[in-house]
Amino acid sequence: SLDGGLTWTVIDEQSGHSTWNDGEIKSFTPGVEFAHGPIYKMDVSENAGAGHWCLEELSFYDSDDNLIATHPSMASAETEWSAVYAAGMAFNEVTDNDASYYCSRSGVSSGWLQYQFASGTAPIASYRIERLNGHGNQYSPVSWQMKESLDDGLTWTVIDEQSGHSTWSDGEIKSFTPGVEF
């Protein structure tokens, strides 16, 4: 209130905090919502032959073909090779001579990699996948579904399905538009 308490402006609103541990302190920043935006999950069902799969980058674009900014902390995966090759490495928006990329755990040749956007983010119009650079085609995804959740992962909609991508060139970037056949 800026008028002695006659009118009030909401500067923060929180929900979904149903579990608190004894003595737990939660911090909140006014203007930063707890609610999440859309989640996009790449669910890989086949790779090109290795015992695990990897990506250099997975990036998302709006309807004007502008890159939608991502932050590694909002990524997760079904499995990770190690912290060095964690899910966030596929969303760091840096192509730096193979110093940062995602790989699934050894022996896991399928699985999912996902990104959760902030509240208010519009749905994606397209996405791009960059093959792992300098390590051979065998780690590349061959078949997958791109799924979208608009309710914090409670329900999922398949927005794109790809198969037959058995050949990728070193560092190749493939672009996909949900709902458009290639």
C-alpha positions as CSV (number, residue, x, y, z in Angstrom):
1,S,0.0,0.0,0.0
2,L,1.2,3.5,-0.9
3,D,-1.8,5.3,0.5
4,G,-1.8,4.4,4.2
5,G,-3.5,1.1,3.8
6,L,-6.6,2.2,1.8
7,T,-5.7,0.2,-1.3
8,W,-3.4,-2.8,-1.7
9,T,-1.4,-4.2,-4.6
10,V,-0.6,-7.9,-4.6
11,I,3.2,-8.2,-5.1
12,D,3.4,-12.0,-4.6
13,E,1.1,-14.9,-4.7
14,Q,2.1,-18.5,-3.9
15,S,0.4,-21.9,-4.1
16,G,1.3,-25.5,-4.1
17,H,3.4,-25.4,-0.9
18,S,1.6,-28.2,0.9
19,T,4.6,-29.9,2.5
20,W,6.9,-28.2,5.0
21,N,9.6,-29.9,7.0
22,D,10.1,-29.0,10.6
23,G,12.3,-25.9,10.8
24,E,12.3,-25.5,6.9
25,I,12.6,-21.9,5.6
26,K,11.3,-21.2,2.1
27,S,12.4,-18.0,0.3
28,F,10.2,-16.1,-2.1
29,T,10.9,-13.2,-4.4
30,P,8.0,-10.9,-5.1
31,G,7.1,-11.1,-8.8
32,V,8.5,-14.6,-9.3
33,E,5.7,-17.0,-9.5
34,F,5.8,-20.5,-8.0
35,A,3.5,-21.7,-10.8
36,H,5.2,-23.4,-13.7
37,G,4.8,-23.0,-17.4
38,P,4.8,-25.6,-20.1
39,I,7.0,-28.6,-19.9
40,Y,8.5,-30.2,-23.1
41,K,9.7,-33.8,-22.9
42,M,11.8,-35.5,-25.6
43,D,11.0,-39.2,-25.1
44,V,13.6,-41.2,-27.0
45,S,12.7,-44.8,-27.9
46,E,15.7,-45.7,-30.1
47,N,19.2,-44.4,-30.6
48,A,21.7,-45.2,-33.4
49,G,23.3,-48.2,-31.6
50,A,25.3,-47.2,-28.6
51,G,24.5,-48.3,-25.0
52,H,23.4,-44.7,-24.2
53,W,22.2,-41.6,-26.0
54,C,23.5,-38.0,-26.1
55,L,22.6,-34.6,-27.4
56,E,24.8,-31.5,-27.7
57,E,21.8,-29.1,-27.6
58,L,18.0,-29.2,-27.5
59,S,16.6,-25.7,-28.2
60,F,13.1,-24.2,-28.6
61,Y,11.8,-21.5,-30.8
62,D,8.7,-19.2,-30.9
63,S,6.4,-18.6,-33.8
64,D,8.8,-15.9,-35.2
65,D,11.7,-18.4,-35.1
66,N,13.3,-16.6,-32.1
67,L,15.2,-18.8,-29.7
68,I,13.4,-19.1,-26.4
69,A,15.9,-18.7,-23.6
70,T,16.5,-21.6,-21.3
71,H,18.5,-22.2,-18.1
72,P,20.2,-25.5,-17.2
73,S,18.5,-25.6,-13.7
74,M,15.1,-26.1,-15.3
75,A,16.1,-29.3,-17.1
76,S,15.7,-32.9,-15.9
77,A,16.1,-36.4,-17.4
78,E,15.1,-40.0,-16.7
79,T,18.8,-40.8,-16.3
80,E,22.1,-39.0,-16.4
81,W,25.6,-40.3,-17.2
82,S,27.0,-38.0,-14.5
83,A,26.9,-34.4,-13.2
84,V,29.3,-33.5,-16.0
85,Y,26.8,-34.7,-18.6
86,A,23.6,-33.8,-16.7
87,A,20.3,-32.8,-18.3
88,G,21.0,-29.1,-18.0
89,M,23.9,-29.5,-20.4
90,A,21.5,-29.9,-23.3
91,F,20.0,-26.5,-22.5
92,N,23.0,-24.3,-21.8
93,E,22.7,-22.6,-25.2
94,V,26.5,-22.9,-25.6
95,T,28.2,-25.0,-28.2
96,D,31.7,-25.1,-26.9
97,N,33.7,-27.9,-28.5
98,D,31.9,-30.7,-26.7
99,A,32.6,-29.4,-23.2
100,S,28.9,-29.4,-22.4
101,Y,26.3,-32.0,-23.5
102,Y,23.8,-34.4,-22.1
103,C,24.2,-38.2,-22.0
104,S,21.9,-40.8,-20.5
105,R,23.3,-43.3,-18.1
106,S,25.5,-46.1,-19.5
107,G,23.4,-49.0,-20.6
108,V,20.3,-46.9,-21.0
109,S,19.7,-46.4,-24.8
110,S,16.3,-44.8,-24.4
111,G,14.5,-42.4,-22.0
112,W,13.4,-38.8,-21.6
113,L,14.9,-35.4,-21.4
114,Q,12.7,-32.5,-20.4
115,Y,12.6,-28.7,-19.9
116,Q,10.2,-26.8,-17.7
117,F,9.6,-23.2,-18.7
118,A,8.5,-20.4,-16.4
119,S,4.9,-19.4,-16.0
120,G,3.7,-17.2,-18.9
121,T,5.9,-18.8,-21.5
122,A,4.0,-19.3,-24.8
123,P,3.9,-22.8,-26.4
124,I,6.8,-23.6,-28.7
125,A,6.4,-23.4,-32.5
126,S,9.5,-25.5,-33.3
127,Y,12.5,-27.2,-31.7
128,R,16.0,-28.1,-32.9
129,I,18.4,-30.9,-31.9
130,E,22.1,-30.8,-32.3
131,R,23.9,-34.1,-32.6
132,L,26.7,-34.8,-30.2
133,N,29.9,-33.4,-31.8
134,G,33.0,-35.4,-32.4
135,H,31.9,-38.7,-30.9
136,G,30.2,-40.6,-33.8
137,N,26.6,-41.1,-34.9
138,Q,25.9,-44.1,-32.6
139,Y,24.8,-41.9,-29.7
140,S,22.2,-39.9,-31.8
141,P,18.5,-40.3,-31.2
142,V,16.8,-42.2,-34.1
143,S,13.1,-42.2,-32.9
144,W,11.3,-40.1,-30.3
145,Q,8.2,-38.3,-29.3
146,M,8.1,-34.6,-28.2
147,K,5.5,-34.2,-25.5
148,E,4.0,-31.2,-23.9
149,S,2.4,-30.7,-20.5
150,L,0.5,-27.6,-19.6
151,D,-0.5,-28.8,-16.1
152,D,2.9,-29.4,-14.4
153,G,3.3,-32.9,-15.8
154,L,-0.1,-34.4,-14.8
155,T,-1.1,-35.0,-18.4
156,W,1.0,-35.2,-21.6
157,T,0.1,-34.6,-25.2
158,V,2.3,-35.9,-28.0
159,I,3.0,-32.8,-30.2
160,D,5.5,-34.4,-32.6
161,E,6.8,-37.9,-33.4
162,Q,9.9,-38.7,-35.3
163,S,11.5,-41.9,-36.5
164,G,14.1,-43.0,-39.0
165,H,16.8,-40.4,-38.1
166,S,19.5,-43.0,-38.3
167,T,22.1,-40.8,-39.9
168,W,23.4,-37.5,-38.5
169,S,26.5,-35.6,-39.6
170,D,29.0,-34.4,-37.0
171,G,27.4,-31.4,-35.3
172,E,24.3,-31.5,-37.5
173,I,21.3,-29.5,-36.3
174,K,17.9,-30.8,-37.3
175,S,14.8,-28.6,-37.0
176,F,11.3,-29.9,-36.3
177,T,7.9,-28.2,-36.3
178,P,5.2,-30.0,-34.3
179,G,2.3,-31.1,-36.6
180,V,4.4,-30.8,-39.8
181,E,5.6,-33.9,-41.6
182,F,9.1,-34.0,-43.1
